[in-house]
Amino acid sequence: MTTIQPARRKSRWPTWARRGLMENIATAIIAIGFLMLFQSFALALYSYSFVTMLAGTAMFIIVSKFPE
């Protein structure tokens, strides 16, 4: 008995732009912004923490629409 596997469609997306890797990068950017918010030694890091978390959140929302 032979099982025939359906042919997989070749995606045009490059492998570095897949959802798994990019979601991990976006989550890391959010975590970096969180750490920047709760540190107490550099005002410049604190100043850019919200922008960093906002960029990571926007990236995560956009990347979640990418193919697997």
N, C-alpha and C positions, 0 to 999 in steps of 0.2 A: 504494500500500500504506500503510495507516494503522496506526500503533501506538497502542494504547490503554494509558494509564498507569493503574495501580490507584489508587484514591482513598486519600489519606493520612488516617489517623485524627487528629483534632484532640485533642491532649493537654490535660489539665486543669491541667498544671503551668505555672506562670508562667515566662516566658522567663528571668528572673533566677535561677531555682532549677534551671536545667539543670545537667547534670553537668560540662560543659566549664568554665564560668566558676567554679563552686564548687570544683572540683578545683584550679584555678589559685590561688584564694584560700587554700585549705587548704595548698597547697605553699608559698605565700608566708609563711603563719603559721609553718610548720615552719622555713623558712629564717631568719625573724626570731628564733625561739627559738634556733637554732644560732648566729647572730651574737651574741645576748645571752650565750650560754654562753662564747664565746671572746673577749669584750672584757675589758679589764683596768682600767677606770676607775670603774665604778659597781657597788657591791655589790648594790644593789636590782635592777638588771637581771640580774645573775648569779643572784640568788635566785629570780626568776620565770622563768628560762629553761626549766627542766624542765617547769613547768606549761604554758608556752606551747607547747613542742614536743608535749607530751601532748595538749593541746587540738587542735592542728593535726592530729595523727595520728588522733585520734578523729573529727574532722570529716571527714578524708579517707576513713576507713573507712565512715562513714555516707553521705557524698556519692557514693561509688562505686556505691551501689545506686540512685541517681536515674536517671531516663530520660535519653536523649540529648537 
